[in-house]
């Protein structure tokens, strides 16, 4: 299997995801977090408080001039 991490884009939150222990996977050309501690722990954290989903890979800004 080829290592494609060098060709994948990173969101502005990449470093934070990694610092928090995220398991990163390729998704739509980006390195995206798939989980942190585990599915059950994340489920409980969201049910007990709240959650945020990083969708910054879904937008684009084009500058011309």
Secondary structure, DSSP 8 states (H G I E B T S, - for coil): ----TTTSEE-TTHHHHHHTT-EEEEETTEEEEEESS-HHHHHHHHHHT------GGG-------
